[in-house]
Amino acid sequence: MGDAVADKGRERLRHVRWIGGASGAGKSTIARHLAARHGLAVYSTDDVMVDHARRSTPEEAPQLSRFMEMTMDDRWLGQSPEAMLKSFHWFRGEGFDLMVEDLRGLPQQPGVIAEGFRLLPHLVAPLAERGRLVWLLPTPEFRTTAFESRGTMWDIPNSTSDPISAQRALLERDHLFAEQLRGELNELRVPFVEVDGSLDEEQLTDRVAELLGL
């Protein structure tokens, strides 16, 4: 992306602050707390996944098209965690253009917090104002505890023929994704917070607010 194009993209998204990260880090919770504190709107990338899948063509999102044709066993048991990471459509950035389209259509005031695992550093960084983006990276232990507390730990695994193996593969895939994010963030010099339980919810919210200039 050229400098002029990047500058224009940032100008059109100056009302957005970005919270990315791996699953189980508490992105949605922190975004809601910050929105309530500062009177901001929240754009959850999870909430628009179905809509974005509907709006995508096989040419625009080939990995999504392939995913939709797979059985649950094909998705979560028929691939190694490494292959699951490489082939998962949202991890490949499919649908990111639709997120940008949505965000550009939202009111400039009072401002928006965009959050979700679909926000990939190499895609967001060229469009974001410095000091308005941060990622949350949970430790494996924190992620497992978070999933268990939500009661969603077995939702996907129980839809396969071997829930224990599927759960193990999913947790490993999510760990690999977090490490992939870490590498991108270090390379791009984008701030991130290790989420390991050493900060309580309020303290983590304060830390993210500081990094987002709130």
C-alpha positions in Angstrom: 0.0 0.0 0.0 1.4 3.4 -1.0 1.9 6.2 1.5 -0.8 8.3 -0.2 -3.3 5.5 -0.2 -2.5 4.6 3.4 -2.9 8.2 4.5 -6.3 8.5 2.8 -7.4 5.2 4.4 -6.4 6.4 7.9 -8.2 9.7 7.4 -11.5 7.9 6.6 -11.1 5.7 9.7 -9.9 8.3 12.2 -13.0 7.7 14.3 -12.0 4.1 14.9 -9.9 2.5 17.7 -8.9 -1.1 17.3 -8.7 -4.0 19.7 -7.5 -7.2 18.1 -6.2 -10.4 19.6 -6.5 -14.2 19.9 -9.7 -15.9 21.2 -10.3 -15.9 24.9 -8.4 -12.7 25.7 -11.4 -10.7 26.8 -11.5 -8.3 23.8 -15.3 -8.0 23.8 -15.5 -7.4 27.5 -12.8 -4.7 27.5 -14.4 -3.0 24.5 -17.7 -2.8 26.2 -16.2 -1.4 29.4 -14.3 1.3 27.4 -17.4 2.1 25.3 -19.4 2.6 28.5 -16.8 4.8 30.1 -16.2 7.1 27.1 -19.6 7.0 25.3 -18.2 5.1 22.2 -19.9 2.7 19.9 -18.7 -0.9 19.6 -18.2 -2.7 16.3 -17.9 -6.5 17.0 -16.4 -8.3 14.1 -17.8 -11.6 15.5 -21.3 -10.2 15.3 -21.1 -9.6 11.5 -19.4 -12.9 10.5 -22.7 -14.4 9.2 -23.5 -11.3 7.2 -20.0 -11.1 5.8 -20.1 -14.7 4.8 -23.4 -14.0 3.0 -21.9 -11.0 1.2 -18.8 -12.8 0.0 -18.4 -14.7 -3.3 -16.2 -17.8 -3.8 -13.9 -15.6 -5.9 -13.5 -13.1 -3.1 -13.3 -15.7 -0.3 -12.1 -19.0 -1.6 -11.1 -20.4 1.9 -14.5 -19.5 3.2 -16.2 -21.3 0.3 -14.1 -24.4 1.0 -14.8 -24.2 4.7 -18.6 -24.1 4.1 -18.4 -27.2 2.0 -16.6 -29.2 4.7 -18.3 -31.4 7.4 -17.6 -30.7 11.1 -15.2 -33.7 11.1 -13.4 -32.4 8.0 -13.0 -29.0 9.7 -11.9 -30.0 13.1 -10.6 -33.5 12.9 -9.4 -33.9 9.3 -6.6 -31.4 9.5 -3.6 -30.8 11.7 -3.7 -27.6 13.9 -1.1 -26.1 11.6 -3.3 -26.8 8.5 -6.3 -25.4 10.3 -4.4 -22.2 11.0 -3.3 -21.8 7.4 -6.7 -22.6 5.9 -9.1 -20.8 8.2 -10.7 -18.0 6.2 -10.9 -15.3 8.9 -7.3 -15.9 9.8 -6.4 -15.3 6.1 -8.0 -11.9 6.2 -11.0 -12.8 4.0 -13.9 -10.4 4.7 -11.6 -7.6 6.0 -12.7 -5.3 3.2 -16.2 -5.7 4.4 -15.3 -4.7 7.9 -13.6 -1.6 6.5 -16.7 -0.9 4.5 -18.9 -1.2 7.5 -16.6 1.0 9.7 -16.5 3.8 7.1 -20.3 3.8 7.1 -20.6 4.4 10.8 -21.0 7.9 12.3 -17.7 9.8 13.0 -19.0 10.8 16.4 -18.8 9.7 19.1 -16.2 7.3 17.8 -16.0 3.5 17.4 -14.1 0.7 19.0 -13.7 -2.2 16.6 -12.8 -5.5 18.2 -12.3 -9.1 17.4 -9.9 -11.8 16.4 -10.6 -11.1 12.7 -8.5 -7.9 13.0 -5.1 -8.9 11.7 -2.2 -6.6 12.4 -0.8 -6.4 8.9 -4.2 -5.4 7.6 -5.2 -3.0 10.3 -1.8 -1.2 10.9 -1.8 0.7 7.5 -5.2 2.0 8.2 -5.0 2.9 11.9 -3.7 6.0 13.6 -0.7 5.3 15.8 -1.8 5.1 19.5 -5.3 3.8 18.5 -4.6 0.1 18.2 -3.7 -2.7 20.5 -3.8 -6.5 20.6 -4.6 -8.8 23.5 -2.7 -12.1 23.6 -3.9 -14.7 26.2 -1.7 -17.4 27.6 -2.9 -20.9 26.9 -3.9 -21.3 30.5 -5.9 -18.1 30.5 -7.6 -19.0 27.2 -8.7 -22.4 28.6 -10.1 -20.8 31.8 -11.9 -18.2 29.8 -13.6 -20.7 27.5 -14.6 -22.8 30.5 -16.1 -19.8 32.3 -18.1 -19.0 29.3 -19.5 -22.5 29.0 -18.5 -22.6 25.3 -15.5 -24.9 25.7 -17.2 -27.9 24.0 -19.6 -26.2 21.6 -17.6 -27.0 18.5 -15.9 -30.2 19.7 -19.3 -31.8 20.6 -20.4 -31.3 17.0 -17.7 -33.8 15.8 -17.4 -37.5 16.2 -14.4 -37.2 18.5 -14.9 -34.2 20.8 -11.7 -34.7 22.9 -9.4 -34.7 19.8 -11.3 -31.8 18.3 -10.9 -29.7 21.4 -7.2 -30.5 21.6 -6.7 -29.5 18.0 -8.7 -26.3 18.4 -6.8 -25.2 21.4 -3.5 -25.8 19.7 -4.7 -24.0 16.6 -5.6 -21.0 18.7 -2.2 -21.1 20.4 -0.5 -21.1 17.0 -2.7 -18.1 16.0 -1.7 -16.2 19.1 2.0 -16.8 18.3 1.5 -15.8 14.7 -0.1 -12.5 15.9 2.9 -12.0 18.3 5.3 -12.3 15.4 3.4 -9.8 13.3 3.0 -7.3 16.1 6.7 -7.4 16.9 7.6 -6.9 13.3 5.2 -4.0 12.9 6.0 -2.6 16.3 2.4 -2.5 17.3 1.6 -2.7 21.0 0.1 -5.7 22.7 -0.8 -6.9 26.2 -0.1 -10.3 27.5 -3.3 -11.5 29.2 -2.3 -14.0 31.9 -4.6 -13.1 34.8 -2.1 -10.9 36.6 -4.4 -7.9 35.9 -8.0 -8.0 36.9 -10.7 -6.8 34.5 -10.6 -3.2 35.6 -6.8 -3.0 35.5 -6.7 -4.6 32.0 -9.4 -2.1 30.9 -7.2 0.8 32.3 -4.1 -0.6 30.5 -5.9 -0.9 27.1 -7.4 2.6 27.6 -4.0 4.0 28.1 -2.7 2.3 24.9 -5.7 3.6 22.9 -5.3 7.2 24.1 -8.5 7.2 26.1 
